[in-house]
Amino acid sequence: MAASVRAVCAARQRAEAAGASLTLAGVPANTLRNLSIVGLDQVFATDPAAVPHDIHVITASTQRPVHG
């Protein structure tokens, strides 16, 4: 879990440095619980209603959506 938390935190920092935000979409309940335990539920926005076709990633280098 520590590696994945570091990765998500790094992604958030890159997004903020680029003037963007990061929303976690479709996060499983057990992962939300883990985020809550370490206090990251207060750091990350979540969107439980998002479905895969609604998810867009804006890359810092292109500023264009990358559909996932």
Residue, then its C-alpha position, 0 to 999 in steps of 0.5 A: m500500500a505504501a508504494s501506491v500511496r506514494a504514487v498517488c501523492a506524487a501524481r497529486q503534486r504533479a497535477e497541482a504544479a501544472g495548475a490542475s487537480l486530481t480526483l480519485a474516481g471509482v475508488p473501492a470501499n476498502t481503499l477509501r477506508n485505508l485513505s481515511i486511516v492515514g488522513l488522505d481522505q481529507v487531501f484527495a477529492t473522490d468521485p464515487a459516481a464516475v464510470p470509466h468512460d467519464i475519466h479523463v487525465i490531463t497530462a502536464s506535457t500536453q494539456r490534452p485529455v488522455h481517455g482511460 
